[in-house]
Amino acid sequence: MKERPQSTRLSLTVIVAAAVLLGLTMGVMFYTSHKMLQQTVEQLVSREMNAIYLCIRNKLAKVEVTMDNMSWVTYENLDYPDDMFTTTRRLVKNNPDFLSSGVAFTPYFYKNKGKWFEPFAVRRQDGTIEVMQLGSAEHDYTKMDFFTVPLEKKKSCWTKPYMDNEGAHTMVTTYSVPVYLPSGEYVAVVAADLDANWMNEILEEAKTYKSTRRYLVSGQYELLSGNDSPVIREAISLIQQDDKDKDNDGYITMKDERGEKIHVFYHAVGGKTDWILINILDDSEIFGKLRSIRLLLILLVGAGLLALGLIIYRSSRNLKRFNKVNAEKERIGGELQVASRIQQSMLPANHLQRDDVEIYASLTPAREVGGDLYDYFIRDEKLFFCIGDTSGKGAPSAMLMGVTHSLFRAFSLHENNPARIMQAVNESACQGNDSNMFVTFFIGVLDLPTGRLHYCDGGHDRPLILGMSGQEEAVISLECNPHLPVGVWPDTKFTEQEVLLPPETILFLYTDGLTEAKDLAHKQFGLDRIKDTLTGCIKAGQPAQELLPTLSREVHLFVGEAEQSDDLAMLAIRYTPRRFECIVDELLILQNKVQDIEKLGPFINEVSEKINLDKPLVRKLRLAVEEALVNVIDYAYPVGTEGLVTLRMMSDGKRLKMMIIDSGIPFDPTLRERADTTLSAEDRQIGGLGILLVRELMDAINYERDNGQNILTLIKNINA
C-alpha cells in the first residue's frame, strides 16, 4: 500500500484539527452568545418594565398625594357641605389625569341631605366638567368597593377596575381615602377615578420586541388589563407557584399551546396597590436569528474545511483573523450608534422658553459618542444648570459623562447650594476612579424671581456674561474661584460664589472644544474670537437663539477642512424676569411666637376682600401661609431667641404673591420632609402638614437667602 505524502497527512491533520477547533469554538461562541443575549433581553425587559412601572407609579402617586391631602381639607370643610361640589369640580379641573372625583358620606351624616349624599364631578368627552349629587337608591355607594374597602382596611387604597354606569359611564379604577372625626367615627370617603383605559395605553408603549405582551393583574391574580388568553392564564398559575416569597418579582419560562417556549417576567407595581406587571416574550423572536446564524456558521465552516486543504495554514489563519476583526468592528460600530442615541436622550431639550428665562444649548461630539455634557431643570423657581468636559474622548469619556450627569441630577434634586452639589459629585466620582479620569465642571443655580446667581466652578472655562449694564465691555468673563476638576481628589473643597444678573443679561457657557478648535495650521479659535463674535451679535441686535448658530458658523469657517479634534458643547441662558405691578401691597409683622398666628386670619381676610377672593380660596391661602409661618417660627429662630417675621401680601390682579421674611438662621423650608397627614387634627401640631401641603395649595414656591434674611415666596394664580 502506497504511503500518503507527508504534505497530505499534514493537510489532513490540519483539517481535522481545524474542524475540531472550529466545532469547539462554535459551541463556546453559541453558548456565550446565547447567554449574553439572554442577559441583554433581561436588561431590556427590566428597563421596559421599570419605565412602565415608573409611569404607572407616577400617575398613581400624583393621585395618592393629592387625595391624601384632600381628606384633611374635606375634614376642615365638614361644616360646609355645599362647598364639596366646588371642591370636587376644582379637583377634576386642576388635575388633568382625574376623570372624576367625589366625596361619599355615611348615610344620614347630613340629615337635611337624606341617606345618600355624594357630591361628584366628572370630566366629559367634550372637556366640560359636570357636577352632580350622585348618591341615590339606584347608586347605593355604601355597597360599593370604593366605599366599603377603606372602611374594612381603615386606610386609603385602590379598587380594581369596574364599570361606573351612573357617574363616569366607563371603566374606572378608584383611589379612596377614608375621613374620620377626632373621635374615630368614619364619616366619608374622598375618591378620585382614573379612566381604566390608560392602563392599556401604557402597557402598549415602547415595545422593543413585536411579540411583547404585557398584562396587569391584582394581588389575587385577577386580570386587570390586557387581552385574556390561555397563555396569560397559564402564566398567572405558574407565577402563583413560583412567587413563594410573595415579593411579586421574578422570571419564569413556559410552553404555549403550540409547544413553543415563551419567557415570562413579572414585577410588583407597589405603592398602595397590590398590582403585578407581567411581560411575555416569544423565544423564537429572541433567539430565532441566533439559531439561524448557528446553522449558517455550520455550513460556512463545512465549506471552509473543504477549501482548507487547498489554502493551507497561513491563509486560513489570516482569514480567521480578518473575520474576527471585521466582526469586532461591526459590533463596536453598532454599540457606538446605540450609545450615541442613549447619550443624546440623557440630555434635556436644546431650547426652553419661559416668560422669565430662555435657554439654548448644543452638543457636537468629535466621535460617535463624546464626553461633553450640559443639563438644566427648574425646581422651586430656581434654574439648576451645569456644563462639563470629561478628560479624553470616545466611549470612556461618554461613560464618565453619563455618570456625572446622573450624579448632578441626583444631588441637585434636594440641594440648592452649587458648592455642596459639586462636593457630592466629586466624592462619588472619585470612588473607584482607577483610570484617573476627571471632569471640568460648572454648576449654577439662578433664582428666577431675584436674578441672584449662585455658582461653583470646578476647573472649567469661565462663562461669559453678555450685556451687563454699567460695563464698558459688552462681553465680560465671570469671576470664578480656582478649583480642581471633579474626580481628582475626594477631599477637594469647593466654594460658592454669587452674582446678581440684571434683566436681559445672557450667560454663555462653553467647553474647550470651542476655544481650542484648530484649523489646518493648528491655530486655535481662542477666547478673543469668541468675545468678538458675541460682541458683534449684541451690536447687531441678534436674538439669543441666534448666538449658538452664529458661533457654530464662525468656528466652521475658521477650521475649514480640518477634522474636529474635540467635543463641543455650548449653553446660552437669557434672564428675562417678570414684572409685577402691585394693586395691593400689605404688611403684617409678627413675633416669632405661635400665639401671634391668630393675627393671620383677619389680615388675610382684609387683603382678600380688597381683591374679591372667594371663601374657599381664602381658606386655602390661610392654610398654606399658616403652615409656612409656623415652619419659620419653629426653625428659623433657636429656642429662647426673639425675633420678627414679616408677611407681605401683594397682588397685580392676576397673581397673589406672599413673601415671608425673617432675620433668623438660614433655613430653607422647601427642603423639609412631608409631615404625617394620617394623624387626626387634634394629634397633629399646627403647621404639621409640611411643605408638601404648601406646594399642593400654591402654584409656585421659592426660597432665597438675601442680606442675612430668609425670604420664602408663595405665589397663587387668582385670575382663573
GIFENUR-V865227 format. One line per field, one symbol per residue. psi: psi as a letter, one per 30 degrees, with the letter a starting at -180 (. if undefined). Layout:
BEGIN
psi = ???
END
This chain:
BEGIN
psi = kkkkleeeeeeeeeeeeeeeeeeeeeeeeeeeeeeeeeeeeeeeeeeeeeeeeeeeeeeeeeeeeeeeefeeeeefgffieffeeeeeeeeeefjffkelkljjllkgejeffaekjikkkkjlfgflkkkljekleeiiffglefeeeeeefhlllkllkljjfedfhlklkkkkkkkllffgkjflkkkkkkkfffeeeefgkikekegkkklkllfghkjeklkkleeeeeeeeeeeeeiefhfhkaklllkafggkklkkklkkeabglglkkkkkkkeeeegeeeeeeeeeeeeeeeeeeefeffeaeeeeeeeeeeeeeeeeeeeeeeeeeeeeeeeefflllglkjlffkkkklkkjkfaellgllllllkkhgkjkllkljlkalaeeeeeeeeeeeeeeeefffgkfjeeeeeeeeeeeffkgiffhllkkkkkkjjjeefgkjklkkiglkklkkkhkkgkekfklkkkkkklllkgdkfgkkkkklkkkjlkgkkkkkllffeegkkafggkleleeeeeeeeeeeeefgkleffeeeeeeeeeeeefbgkkkfllkkkkkjkjillkjjkfkjkkkkllhkefffffeeeeeeeeeefghkleeeeeeeeeeeeeeeeeeeefeklkfkklkkkjkklkgfeljkjkjklgalkjjffgllkljgflleefklkgfflfeeeeeflflkkkkjkhgkkjkkkkkkgg.
END
